[in-house]
């Protein structure tokens, strides 16, 4: 399934919209667009996985960020996060990253914060917002 999703990511933005769980786009000030695709519908209390594909906004060509890439989970209504996630570059896929160990500890509202951190420590964050079943809010 991962190779299929990556093929869609590399083939073009238009194809991603036809995946079962859709896509989300995050635009960063460095001129990069991150296309996020979930391996399966995000759910609480199980491991979730996410693929990020970075492209230049100007021409939608795959591009690797000069910054380091990390992902953090935050639950705004409860003012807490979750376990650390693992973000790894996908070998042979320019600008491709796999994010694993995504555990939402409960249902409700979540921000999936994608951080780009420059070597000088300057960080930019863009977020995906989710509402998972089983929340109390």
DAPE-V603741 format. One record per pair of residues at least 4 apart in sequence whose C-alpha atoms are under 7 Angstrom apart, sorted by the first residue. I is the first residue (numbers start at 1). J is the second residue. Records with the same first field share a line. If there is no record, write none. Layout:
I=J / J
This chain:
1=5
2=6
3=7
4=8
5=9
6=10
7=11
8=12 / 15 / 16
9=13 / 16 / 53
16=22 / 23
17=22 / 23
18=22
21=38 / 40 / 41
22=37
23=35 / 36 / 37
24=35 / 36 / 37
25=33 / 34 / 35 / 36
26=33 / 34 / 35 / 126
27=32 / 33 / 34
28=32 / 33
31=56 / 57
32=54 / 55 / 56 / 57
33=54 / 55 / 56 / 57
34=52 / 53 / 54 / 55
35=52 / 53 / 54
36=50 / 51 / 52 / 53
37=50 / 51 / 52
38=49 / 50 / 51
39=49 / 50
42=48
43=132
44=103 / 104 / 105 / 106 / 107 / 132
45=103 / 104 / 105 / 106
46=103
47=101 / 102 / 103
48=100 / 101 / 102 / 103
49=99 / 100 / 101 / 102
50=98 / 99 / 100
51=97 / 98 / 99
52=96 / 97 / 98
53=95 / 96 / 97
54=62 / 63 / 64 / 95 / 96
55=60 / 61 / 62 / 63 / 95
56=60 / 61 / 62 / 63
62=94 / 95
63=94 / 95
64=94 / 95
65=95
67=116 / 117 / 118 / 119
68=116 / 117 / 118
69=115 / 116 / 117
70=87 / 114 / 115 / 116
71=85 / 87 / 112 / 113 / 114 / 115
72=84 / 85 / 112 / 113 / 114
73=81 / 82 / 110 / 111 / 112 / 113
74=80 / 81 / 82 / 110 / 111 / 112
75=79 / 80 / 81 / 109 / 110 / 111
76=80 / 109 / 110
77=109
82=103 / 104 / 105
83=103
85=99 / 100 / 101 / 102
86=99 / 100 / 101
87=97 / 98 / 99 / 100
88=97 / 98 / 99
89=96 / 97 / 98
90=96 / 97 / 98
106=135
107=132 / 133 / 134 / 135
108=131 / 132 / 133 / 134 / 135 / 136 / 137
109=130 / 131 / 132
110=129 / 130 / 131
111=127 / 128 / 129 / 130
112=127 / 128 / 129
113=125 / 126 / 127 / 128
114=125 / 126 / 127
115=123 / 124 / 125 / 126
116=123 / 124 / 125
117=121 / 122 / 123 / 124
118=122 / 123
